[in-house]
Amino acid sequence: MRKFVIFSILLLVVIGIPVSKKYFKSEGMKEVETELVSTHTIKASILASGQLKHEEEIKLTSEVIGRVSKLHIQEGDSVSRGQLVLEIDDETFAASVEQQQAAVDQQRVAIEKQMMVVDNLKKQWKRKTQLFNQKLLDTDAYDAITHQYQVAKVDLKASRELLKQVEARLDQARDQLSKTKIVSPIDGVVTSLDIKEGETAISSTTNIAGSSLMTIANPQSMLAEINVDEADIANVQLGQQAEIIAISFADTPLVGQVESIASSAKRALGRQSYSFAVKLKLAEDNQLNLRPGMSCRAEVFTQGEQALLAVPIKAVQTVEDNDNDLVENFVFIASEGVAKKTPIKAGISDDNFQQILEGIQHGATIITGPDKVLRHLRDGDKIKIIELTPNTASL
């Protein structure tokens, strides 16, 4: 038993010596990965998320109040521009047209009668004017016929103005009647049908939305509407290229370009920052079964490819204040076995590299990892380089 204990102690001593040597040798030194600063090709971009939408989509609403008497389509049907899709009961509107037409006819008859009166009084006035000039008619009689003639002309003018009013009411009644026939304004597909036969369609009024009848969209033309943070919107311009990933087709990126940029910002529910709605028109040659409402993310390329002095983006660390505003960007340079914290001025970036405008020079050795070491690395820490990665991508 005693021999076994002695043997065990000797074995531990033999094993422990090299381990302890290695431990004490590297005590206080952090093993790091490094890379030489050089030029890289950077294609600057911003990232944002949003939803897919039909580029041409129209929601039909009723402009009159009435019962839906006939639906000529079903959800999913293809329709052509000008095709009748829905009818509202027109009995009341047709009766109104007939009533206003009768009023117009009646007023026209009244005008004809008034014109006859005016013509007759005009003839009398001319005859009596001659008699008055010949001193054969007294002044009172002449004034009386003159007054009657002038009043008749005013009455005729008033009747003609009244005719314009009743004709306008007739046009309005006809317009209301025409609105009982709903036609498709575009070639497309009925993507949603929101009313049934027998239900009452309600017209829109001030501050009150009317009944939604259906939505018709052109399925051949899609766009992505993304929300770009206010900090990035200054870099977004019309015509810039973009890569869009629909979440349902994550392995198939889509090509698009910036079509429109909202002029004002909005704040999303539950968020403090503001964002701008940006519409990206998708190329029409994609073969995916895209549907409106699908979530998507997009990368908008704000600048073309450029060869710039840059470092791996993982090497750049930041300091922020209590409001999450950037205070400082910095990297660690490996110099004579010590990590030196070096502030930098950053430029554009992509997914892999960050442009360096000021702070470090071409050929400097920067610390790029490991991540768990970088997170706790401090200025002046002793380091040991475990890997110096040649920059095969440098220019």
Protein Blocks (a to p, Z undefined) as FASTA:
>chain_A
ZZmmmmmmmmmmmmmmmmmmmmmmmgoiacdddddddddddddddddddddddfbdcddd
dfbdcddfbdcbdehiacdehiafbdcdfklmmmmmmmmmmmmmmmmmmmmmmmmmmmmm
mmmmmmmmmmmmnopacfklmmmmmmmmmmmmmmmmmmmmmmmmmmmmmmmmmmmmmmmp
ccdfbdcddfbdcbdehiacddddehiacddfbdcddfkbccddddddfklmmmpcghia
cddddfklmmlccddddfbdcfbdcddehiabdcddddddddfkbcbdcdehiacddddd
fbdcdddddddfklpccdddfkopafbdcddddeehiacddddddddddfkbccdfbhpa
ehiacdfbdfklmmmgcehiacddfbdcddfkbZZ
